[in-house]
Each structure stands twice: as structure tokens, then as C-alpha cells.
Amino acid sequence: MSEKEAATIATDAYIYAYSLVTMEYTRRALTNVTKPEGVRGAPMGQLVSLREYPTPAFKSVTAPNADTLYTSMWIDVSKEPWILSLPDMKGRYALFPLLNAWTDVFQVPGKRTTGTKAQKYAITGPGWKGNLPQRVTQYKSATALVWMIGRIYCTGTPEDYAAVHELQDQISLVPPSSYGKPYTPPPGEVNAAWEMNKPPRDQVNELDGAAYFKLFAELLKTNPPQAADGPMVAKLAKIGIVPGKDFDTTKLAPVVAKAVTDAPHAGQEKIQAWFKGAVAGGDAKSENGWNFFTTVGFYGTKYLQRALITWFGLGANRIQDAVYPTSEANAEGMPYSGANKYVMHFAKGQLPPVQGFWSITMYNEDYFFVENPINRYSISPRQHLKSNADGSVDLYIQNESPGADKESNWLPAPKDRFVLMARLYWPNETPPSIINGTWKVPPAKQMK
């Protein structure tokens, strides 16, 4: 094998593995506790419900939201199923996407798909066979590791917090042997060797090639490739990675060993470059300075796209459930800075067309929340936006308050670089619709 071929295969393998390895580091970050502890997560096989919106201190997952209250769980379905029970949401918008270890959303019960009445699901692993209780729907996962990132819409008022907390407390997760019975989960185990003070993405990106692929091979044992991954599996074998087997660097030819060493740098560069390349590849659209992905939540063999979403927004929903237009620079290509003031103008009747909800969220350049004097991390109709005389709506994006009369429409920005992300939950699929291009996010224009 030539040096060029080895380098190409190792880079492709790095990208292919990126979502699986990042999911493992995220699992560690969010399960390394003895009991549910809010933003710190919960042990494997236990639910944890966040009781308030994440704060700027939350660094476990990039691009968190401040529109819903999360109920999350990590489960291992390699040995037996887990039964998830959801209460009657009484018409409230909610969704409970289930991600496999490759970050594909393989099922998404919720208001759009299954309604808001009480529901029960058995999540089963690869090759599982057996009997399930009556009136329990089976959801099959292609991998042993499953992550549910449930989201229940909440306005953020004390009264609505209490209403959502009541719903969260009715969600249950039990093994079949405890279904319909009182269940006390065993305490979790803490691994002192796991790094808990650094975001999972940073930990993954700092792994050397040998450590990265060694972990990847270990994860493949219980989270196998999909049938469509056959060509990639054949490539992996050329550099010593075989599903079900350990990765042994001592048996690599020198040219392959060098490719493995160089793969992290080359792979990360390619992933970041795809942020712009996705537009040309048809997996994204770029309009008015906003970029959003059309391939999200379910990727097939689009491994580079999958790695990109993992990098910037692990846990993203399918496009039918949510679209996340993101803007790092204005329509003229100038990066946003809190040294300037910006305005987003929505003409009358042109607020985002959704059946769920919408918001605009502020992040720093690393896609985390930004501290500000009014503790506002996103802006949406919850702020009782004021309309102009002609019925249009202006949103003010700047570091300092635009004044008391405009503060309801203010999204606070940091003093330096920042990123904007719109969230359109359950977007219209018929005009006007962002999905088919009949509606566009307006630009954030710099004010003179």
C-alpha cells in the first residue's frame, strides 16, 4: 500500500469513527455519577431530568438549547431491552428522539409522530428475540448503546417549570423484569480515571491516532457497522481495524502506522472544511449568512456529514423535527462581533413558520452559552416580542441593552466573537417552509 493510499484510508476511517468515539466520550461525561445529578447526568440505565435551562457553565454537549427541558438517558441494550413509558403530555409539544451509537435517530416518539397521549416502548438491541408485555411497542436499535434526549417545551416561567416537572416525574425507564412493579435502580459506578472537566469533543480531538482507533475497535464489538457500511469495513481492514477484534498497532506496516498517527490532524481538518463544503455537496443550504443542514439526524453513508454534525451539534434531530440554521458571519461574510450592533428584521407575517416553536440562540465561538446581565441565552415569542407599527418585528443583537423600550426584543451578545443559531421545531413542510426554500431566515444586518 502506498503512503498516499494509507493516508486516505486512515483519514476516512477517522471520519467514519468520529461519531461513535464522540458518543462514547459523551456517555462517559454524562453517566459518571452514582445517582442522577442534573447537568452532570445520571448512571447508565437511569433517567435524569433537567429542571431548568442549561447555563453557561454547561459544557458537556455543544450547542445546548434554552427552549426545552431535557429528560435524558443512556442505556445498554446488548443483554436485555429497556421499557420506556411516557405520560400524557396533554397537547404540549415534546419529542423523545432515540439515537444509536452512530448518532442516527432511529425512532422519535413525540407530538409530530405519535401524538401526546401516554405511550410505552421497549428498546431492543441487535439480534434480540423474546416476548414483550402487551401494549408495548418495540423499537429496534442497531447498536447496544442508545441515548434518548427527550425535550419538553417550556416557557421558563415558575408555573410552567412546575407543569413540566410533573410530566418529567411520570416518565419511567425499567428493565422488563421490573415492568409494572416498583423499581429502584442500582447506584452507578464512578470511574475516577475519566476526565470530567473537559468537554468530550476536546478530549476526542486530543486523542492520538493509536488511542483513537484502539477505542474505536473496542466500541465496534457491541456497536457494529451497518450493512451499507460494507465498503468502509473493507477499507478499515486494510489498516488493521476489523469489527469484533482488537486494534494492534504493533502489527502495522510502517506506512500504515504513519497514516494512523497523522489521521487525527487530517481528519479534523477535513471535518471542519466540510462546514462550507456541505453546501456544494447538497447536504446544506446557505442563505442570508445562515447555513443549515439538510442531512441531519439520519445519515446513511454520509460519514463526513455525520462527523460534522457530531462536531458542532451532537444529538441533533431529524430535519422533520427541527432545523438549525447557524450563522457565524453576516450576509457579507464578516464574522459577528459584540463590538457591533445587529438587527434581524421580520416582515409582517414572516416570523418562522413552524408547528412546534422557534427561537434564536446566542453562543460564543465554541458553541456554548454566553453570560449576560439578563440571563437570556435565546430569544423567541416567550419574550412577548414587540411589533413595529407596520406589524414587522425587529430583534436587536448586541452587547449592551438597546433601551428599556426594546429590551423585550434584545438578544445579548458577548463583547467578542459570537455565533447565532435559529431553532425551528416541527417546521412546515408545505409553503411557507424553510425545508423547501419558500421561507428564508432574514439576515442579521450590522447597524450603522
Number of C-alpha atoms within 10 A of each C-alpha: 11 9 12 11 14 21 23 17 21 29 23 21 24 28 24 25 22 29 23 23 25 25 25 18 20 19 24 22 23 26 25 22 19 15 21 22 15 18 21 19 27 26 27 26 19 22 24 24 22 20 18 19 19 20 18 16 11 16 22 23 21 21 22 23 22 24 26 22 26 27 21 22 25 24 20 19 23 18 11 18 27 22 24 19 18 21 17 15 18 11 10 16 21 23 26 22 25 26 27 23 26 28 26 24 24 17 18 21 19 23 19 17 12 12 18 20 13 13 18 20 20 22 24 25 25 16 10 15 10 7 7 14 14 7 9 15 15 15 17 18 26 23 25 23 24 29 22 22 20 21 22 20 19 24 17 18 11 10 11 13 17 14 12 20 18 12 15 24 14 11 18 16 22 22 17 16 12 14 16 9 9 8 13 9 15 12 14 17 13 14 12 8 6 11 14 17 10 11 17 25 22 12 15 19 17 13 12 15 21 18 15 21 27 16 16 25 23 16 22 22 16 20 25 18 16 13 8 10 14 11 10 16 18 12 18 19 12 16 24 20 22 17 20 14 13 18 21 13 19 8 11 15 13 12 16 23 21 16 23 26 17 17 27 26 15 18 23 19 12 18 23 15 12 18 19 14 15 21 16 11 11 11 17 19 18 18 15 17 21 23 22 24 22 19 18 27 25 19 18 13 14 13 22 23 27 26 29 23 22 25 20 17 16 22 24 23 25 21 20 18 23 21 24 24 23 20 24 21 22 17 18 11 11 11 14 25 20 17 13 15 19 23 20 16 18 18 15 13 10 16 17 23 22 19 15 18 19 25 20 21 25 27 24 20 15 13 20 23 30 19 18 15 9 11 13 19 26 24 25 20 14 16 14 10 17 17 15 11 8 8 12 15 21 18 23 26 28 23 21 19 19 17 9 9 9 14 18 20 24 25 28 27 32 21 14 13 17 23 22 24 23 23 22 24 25 22 23 20 16 12 12 17 16 21 20 12 14 11 16 20 21 19 20 23 20 18 11 6
